[in-house]
Amino acid sequence: MMMIYVLIPISILLLFISYWFFKWAVKKEQYEDLESPAHQILFDDKVHKKALSSFPDE
């Protein structure tokens, strides 16, 4: 029974922390664009192409 007096405040604290992180993420627009990061991995970086073109042909 004594464990309940410890677990309930800890769970309420975790609830408030989770709510605060969710509110922060929405405010910083973390959930605005969910599609493009998945598609960006398919394209080459410009830096990568420049690095490849600087090597001499063998």
C-alpha positions as CSV (number, residue, x, y, z in Angstrom):
1,M,0.0,0.0,0.0
2,M,2.9,2.4,0.7
3,M,4.1,2.0,-2.9
4,I,0.9,3.6,-4.2
5,Y,1.8,6.8,-2.3
6,V,5.1,6.8,-4.3
7,L,3.8,5.6,-7.7
8,I,0.9,8.1,-8.0
9,P,3.0,11.2,-7.6
10,I,5.6,9.8,-9.9
11,S,3.0,9.0,-12.6
12,I,1.5,12.5,-12.2
13,L,4.9,14.0,-12.6
14,L,5.6,12.0,-15.7
15,L,2.2,13.0,-17.1
16,F,3.0,16.7,-16.7
17,I,6.5,16.2,-18.2
18,S,5.0,14.4,-21.2
19,Y,2.4,17.1,-21.7
20,W,5.1,19.8,-21.5
21,F,7.2,18.0,-24.1
22,F,4.2,17.6,-26.4
23,K,3.3,21.3,-26.0
24,W,6.9,22.3,-26.8
25,A,7.0,20.1,-29.9
26,V,3.8,21.5,-31.2
27,K,4.9,25.1,-30.5
28,K,8.2,24.5,-32.3
29,E,6.3,23.0,-35.3
30,Q,7.9,19.5,-35.0
31,Y,4.8,17.9,-36.3
32,E,4.2,20.2,-39.3
33,D,6.1,18.3,-42.0
34,L,6.1,14.5,-41.5
35,E,6.5,13.5,-45.2
36,S,9.6,15.2,-46.5
37,P,12.2,13.8,-44.2
38,A,11.2,10.3,-45.4
39,H,11.7,11.4,-49.0
40,Q,14.8,13.5,-48.5
41,I,16.9,10.3,-47.8
42,L,16.3,9.3,-51.4
43,F,18.1,12.3,-52.9
44,D,21.8,12.9,-53.0
45,D,23.3,15.8,-51.1
46,K,25.0,18.5,-53.1
47,V,28.1,18.2,-50.9
48,H,28.4,14.5,-51.8
49,K,28.3,15.2,-55.5
50,K,30.9,17.9,-55.2
51,A,33.2,15.6,-53.2
52,L,32.9,12.9,-55.9
53,S,33.7,15.3,-58.8
54,S,36.9,16.5,-57.1
55,F,38.6,13.1,-57.4
56,P,40.7,12.6,-60.5
57,D,39.7,10.0,-63.0
58,E,41.6,6.8,-62.9
